[in-house]
Amino acid sequence: MNKRHVTALVAAGAAIVMLLSGCGSTGNTSNSGSSADNNIISVYGSEPAHPLFPGAVTEAGGGKVVDQLFAGLVTYDAKGGIHNEVAESITSSDNATHYVIKIKSGWKFTDGTPVTAHSFVDAWNYTANSANKQGSASFFSTIEGYDDLQKPDVDPKATLSGLKAVDDSTIDVRLSQPDSAFPVKSGSHAYMPLPESAFKDPKKFGENPVGNGPYKFVSWTHNRSIEMVKNPDYKGNRVAKNDGLTFKIYTSPDSAYADLRGGNLDFTHAIPSTALKTFQSDKTIKAYNQPGGNTLTFTIPEWLDHFGQNEEGNLRRQAISMAIDRKTIAEKIFNGTSTPSVDFLAAPISAYSENLKGNDVLKYNPDKAKELWAKADAISPWSGDFKIAYNADGNAKGWVEAVCNYIKNSLGINAEGAPMSTSDEFLSNVDSGKMTTAYRSGWGPDYPSADNYLIQLYDSSSTGGKGANSGNYKSDEFDALMDKALSAPSTEEADKYYQQGEEVLMQDLPAIPLWNQNATAVSTPNVSGVEFDYGGGPVFTELTKK
């Protein structure tokens, strides 16, 4: 987003040396197969909810674009293995509380300026500072000085006290607590370097990003397309086999699928629910379906009446979860492209377990659901409707309606979907904490570690717009277990703490796990090189066409 379990690569020890070294409507309806396109690949996209500033991007529409335009310290292979990219080495000491990073020479941004240690340090400081309102700030929560940058009156130019560019090729990082996952997360787009121009005019940069990745930005026509071409100066592990990408922006996966079948789109990883039964047998296209790392959930935020983080709220969340027949919905709606959840992780992650204490709340049990709901009513009687919001330009309508029908029938309450017209509108409400109902959620991992699924989604450090904990869940018990996992001397011990943390989540259900989703996609017959990354996302650099 992994069968190589990355926590094993970076488990903290007393002196870990050289951890890494050496190594709808369419946006454009022109025929993508015309000779004028050369080897430019047109792919499905959605309108980014934020400017194309790496630290601001928190959703897939912008994330897939940013990941092509920037290169970080490390990259991940299809099995979750870690490889140096801009980093020459990452050395750990003092029980994973001190890291020294060496930067390779010769890298440059597409404006010709060099990529140095300062490019990373300046970008990380900018993202971590709450005055800059970057949605990925929490990725830096273990670096010394982070808490000071979260104060309401913080100076926008204030920096992390534990972060320093020693010289153009050396970064010194001191942490406030052990963080064995630090080298793993350093390949996510929150950690990408930025040129000096980014800070001179952030608004302009967000519309016209200058990166150092496999592609060079060309244009962003809002709600229509984002164009990029191959970066001839890119020096990393992901050299593009095509000449560029055009992300065509759609408001409906059905429109994208129709365009692809008509030859007006080369590739889409968004299979509409209307095609799930037929896409693998359609002889006019190429279809792909394999296990992936994405999770699908829905979140009931803490501020909704009757759903606080208390006994009543927990009883209601558990009742709603047990009211849902995940297996039947998966069979009837997803047609073999998803698996009912048994925990909060995806199967390729090493901490994943089918035997977590308390995961019976994810099993269909309508009688138990009614019992729990009645206990909650005894505390405070329920009235009103239960709604799940979703963006109508995606694939959520079918499963949301099915889930609501099960809740309605099992609990005897009115439950229904609450569509919002676009993903941009939907995500704006989620990010700003303005949701007045439950809402669809899920996760495609930024880096291959249990830390990414658990800490970034449910730790207190990720609340308040600083991370992806959009439901505002806070638990001292859970936070303490995550700290222990990051401090663990081995993968096995870390996984025990991650699993204990999940058992806390099973009681509180800050989000309700539904399914793990397969990596699915379709392309036109002339496209080849379709591959998926460790989390099940498409590897765009491998795509090519005749």
Buried (B, 14 or more C-beta within 10 A) or exposed (E): BBBBBBBBBBBBBEEBEEBBEEEBEBBBEEEBBEEEBEBBBBBBBBBBBBBBBBBBBBBBBBBBBBBBBBBBBBBBBBBBBBBBBBBBBBBBBBBBBBBBBBBBEEBBBBEEBBBBBBBBBBBBBBBBBBBBEBBBBBBBBBBBBBEBBBEEEBEEEBBBBBBBBEEEBBBBBBBBBBBBBBBBBBBBBBBBBBBEBBBEEBEEBBBBBBBBBBBBBBEBEEBBBBBBBBBEEBBBBBEBBBBBBBBBBBBBBBBBBBBBBEBBBBBBBBBBBEBBEEBBEEEEBBBBBEBBBBBBBBBBBBEBEBBBBEEBBBBBBBBBBBBBBBEEBBEBBBBEBBBBBBBBBBBBBBBBBEEBEBBBBBBBBBEBBBEBBEBBBEEBEBEEEBBBBBBBBBBBBBBBBBBBBBBBEBBEBEBBBBBBEBBBBBBBBBBEBEBEBBBBBBBBBBBBBBBBBBBBBBBBBBBBBBBBBBBBBBBEEBBBBBBBBBBBBBBEBBBBBBBBBBBBBBBBBBBBBBBBBBBBBBBBEEBEBBBBBBBBBBBBBBBBBE
